[in-house]
Amino acid sequence: VPIRFSFINYSFYKNIFIMYNNSIMMSKEKFTEIPFCLSPIYLEKPWGGSRLTGKKHIGEALLVSVLDNYVSVIEGTDIRLDNLIKEYPEKLLGADLVKKYGKTLPVCCKLIDAAKSLSVQVHPDDAAAKRLENQKFGKTEAWYILEAGKDASIYLGIKKGTNKKQFYDAILNNDDVIKYLNRIPVKKGDMYFIPAGLVHSIGEGVLLFEVQQNSNTTYRVYDYNRKGLDGKSRELHIEKAMEVINFPGEFNSGINSVRNIESDFFNMGLVRINSGSEHRLKFDNDNYRMLFVITGSVERRLYFIPSACRDLSLIDREGCDAVALAVQTV
């Protein structure tokens, strides 16, 4: 029998929390058996907007994270996600993922609000992250566009005909590096896969959902001569970036919006729930899942679905049509 799960509010697990509080005993293990939300972690950025909180310069909202210094807690509690995973790794993540990655969350999910264009940047793959930073994870990511202003765009990959020397010289000469990248107009509902090694930037006016590997390593090559919120120039990482950028033409061409993403690190696709009906959410393995609600009675909220919740029935209790992104680590 599937778990009948409504994402209209969080009472499904908050009531359990209150019940256990009343008995002066809270069982953390309960959160291995039910979907739950995590408190967003808001980060100021010089390019950030005001759509996430109403305050200026809020560029990111980490929805689920075990990044250094940015660890999510279960909403309404003081339970840290990293500690819960260490205590109940297989119940939360699934046995196969624990065997593959250990007792840690392999991905991070966030919202990005770009009031101004982000830097031109690139991320290392797993091998380069190990070699250059002694880190376990590189940073492959994916984007789903939630809002896009007029003429909004993203920049993905180096234009055909631009070689490594040309690009490097442009960086050293503080040239407008953005002109060497493929400009891609975007609209609400577009989805893009950003593999490690692909030079990219998010343009002004874009609000998006991002899933990425569990890494905070970014190599900036151009930042519009912009200063950080502390008034200091932001660091560039030119030499490391040149080591990890993939320059072959085939890597940078044919970049289009996709309907779903299947990669070596995570899968992502849309789930639609019609008003008044239930949607059976089933997966072909025991790995944990995440559900990011795009539209419906509750919007732009992420639910962590533990491995133990292997069969869910979704419904919007207010009878709205709903659209969500299902994300699964592989």
N, C-alpha and C positions, 0 to 999 in steps of 0.2 A: 504494500500500500504506500503510495507516495506521500511525502510531506506536503500539505497544502499551505503554500507560503504566499502571503500578501505583502507587497511592498508599499502599502499606503502609509504606514508609519512603523515605528520601532517597538510598539507595545508587545510584539511577539516575544522578544527577548527581555525587554525592560521589566515586564511583569514577572518573569522568572527571577530576575535580579532582585526585585522588591520582595518577592515571596521569600527568597533565601535570606535577605537582609532582616526580614521580620523574625526569622528563626535564628538570627545572629550567626548565620553561617552561609557563606557564599561559595558554591562549588564552581571553581574555574572550569572543571571538566565539562560543565553544561555547554560551554561555548564550543566544544568539539562536536556537538550534536545538532546545532541549529545555525542558520545564517545570522550574521551580525554585521553591524556597521562600525567604522572606526572614526574617531574624531579627526577632522582635517587639520593638517599642519600648514599654516600660511607663511609664505616666504616673500620678503621684499626683494624686488629686483629693479634696477634702474630703468628697464623697459616695461615694467609692470603697469597694469591698468587698475580699474576700480570695480570690474564686474564680479569679482569673486567675493568681496566683503563690503564694498561701498567705500573703502579707504583707498587712497592713491598708492601706486607703486607695489601693489600686491600682485606679483607675477605668477606665483605657483601656489596650488593647494595640493599637498601630498595626501592622497586618499587612502593609500595603504603603503607602508614603508617600514623597512628595517635598516635603512641607510644609517651610517654613522652620524650621531647627533640628531637624527630625525626618525625616531621610532614611534610608530602609531600605537595608540591605546584604544581599547574597545570603548565605544561611546557610552557615557553614563557610568563608567567604572574607572579604576586606576590600573587596569590590567594591561601590561605591555604585550604587544603582539610577539616580540622576539622571545620573551620569557615563556609565553604560552606555548609557542612552537617547540622550545627546548624541553618543556615538560611533557607535551603530548604530540611529538612530531608526526607519527604515523596517522593518528586520528585526525590531525589538522591537514597535513599535506598529502598523505598517501604514502604507502610503503615504497613504491617505485621512485618517487621524487626524493624521499629521504636517502635512499640508496644512491641516487645519482648526484644530489647536491648537498647532502648532509642536513643538519638541523637548522636550516635557514630558509627564508623566503627568497626564491630566485628572481622575483620581479618587483617592480615598484609601479604604482599607478598615480597619475596626477592630472590636474587641470592646469593649463597654461593660458594666461591672458596677456596677449602682446599688444599693449597700447602703442609701442614703438617696435621696430624690427629688432629681432634678436641678433646676436653676433653671428658671423659666418664661422661655422664650427664643424668638428668631426669627432667621432668617438672610436676608440680601439676595439678590435675584436678580442676574444678571450685570450688568444696567444699573445697578442701585443700588450694587453693589460697585464699579463703575467710578466712579460719581459721588461716593460717600461715602468710599471708601478707596483709590481709584486702583488697584484690583486687577482682574485679568483674569477671575477666576471668582467667581460667587456660590456659594450652597451649598444645592442641592437634595439630598435624601438619601432613603434607604430603610432600613427595619429588618426583620430577621428575628428573632423571639423564640426564644431557645435555652432559657431557663429562666424560670419565673415562679412566685413564691411565692404562697401563699394570698392571695386578694383583690388580687393585683398588677394594676396598671393603668398606662396611659399617658394623656396628656392632649393632645388634638389639636383645635385650632380654638376659636374663641370661640362661646359659646352663642348660639343664636338669640334675638334681642331685645336683645342687648347692643350698644350703639352705641359709636362711637369715644370720645365724651366720657366716657361712663360708665367705660370701661376705663381711660382716661387718669387720671381722677380717682381711681380705685381705686389705681392705681400711686402717684400723688403722696401719697395719704393712707396709704400703706403698709398697705392693706387686704389681706386674703387673696385675692390675685388668682386663685389656683387655682380658686376657686368659680365664676369666669366662663368656665371652659374645659370642653369636652366630656370627661368621664371615660369611658375605654374599657377595660373589663376585658380582659386578655390571657392567652393560654396558649401553651405551647410549640407552635411551628409556624406561628404567625400571622405575616403579612407586611404591612407598611404602607409607603405612599409618602408622603413628607414634602416637598412642594414649598416652595421659597423663599417667604417671606411668610406661612407658616402658623405661628401661635404653637403651641408644644408643650413638653412636659416628659415625662421618663421617670420613672415612679414607683418607689418602694422595692421591692426584691426582684426586679427585672428584670435578666436577662442577655441581651444581644442582639448580633447581628452588624449592622454598619452599613456601607453603601457611600454615599459622598458625593462631591460635586465637590471638586476640589483647592483647598479654602479652609479657613481656620481662623477665619473671621469669625463671631462670635456676639454678638448683642445681648441681654443679660439685662434683664428688666423686673422680676423678683421672685426673691428668693433666700432666703426664710424668715429674713431678718436674720442669715444665717449668716456666720461668719468663715472665711477660707481657712486652709490649713495653716500659714501664716505668722502667724496670729493677727490679721490685719488684715481689715477688712470688704471684701467682694468688690465690685468696681465694677459699677454698673448702667449701661445705655446707653439710657435712656428715650427721648430725643428721636430718636435714629437708629432705634430700634425702631418708634416711631410712624410714621416715614416709610415703612417697608417692610412693615408688617403689612397684609395684605389683610383688610378688614372685611366685604365683601359676604357675605350669608348663604349664597349658593350655594357659596362657596369653603370654608366651614366645616362644611357639613352633608354627610350621606351618606358619612361616613368609615368604611370597613369594611376588614377584612382581605381581601387579594387573593391569588390563586394565583400570579401572575407580574406583573412590572412592565415596562412599555415606556414610556420617557420620551425627552425630547430629549437626554438626557445619558448614560444607561446603561439597559441591560436586565438583568433578573434573573429567574431561574426555577429550579425544582428539577430535578435529575437523579437518577434512581433506578437503582442497579446491583444486580441480583439476584445472590444467592450463586452462584458457579460460572459466571457468564455475563459476557460483555463488553458494554459499552455504547459504541456509536459516537457520538462527540461531534463534530458537524459544525455549522458556522455558514455563513451566507449571504454573508459578506464576509471580508476579510482582516484585520480589526481584531484586536488581541490580546484574549485572554480571561483570566479568573481563575476558579479553581475552589476554593470553600470547602467542605471536607468536614465535614459535620455529624455523621454517624454512620458507623461502620464500624471497621475495624482501626485506622485513624488518625482521630482526631477533632479538630475545630476547628483545622484547619491550612489555610492558603491557598496555592494553587499559581498562579504566574504563568505563563501559556502564551503565548509569543511569537507574533507574526504568522506566522512561518515554520512553526509547528506547526498546519497548517490542517486536519488530519484525525487525530483521536486515538481510540484504542480503550481504554476504561477497564476495569479489573478490580481487585477486591480480592483479593490473593493468598492471604489466609487464608480465603477463601470466605464472608465475611460479607456480609449485605445492607448496602448503603451508600446514603446519601443525601447529595447535595452541592448547593450553590448555584452555578450558572453565572452569571457576571457579565461583561457586555461593554459597553465604552464605544462610544457611537455619535456 
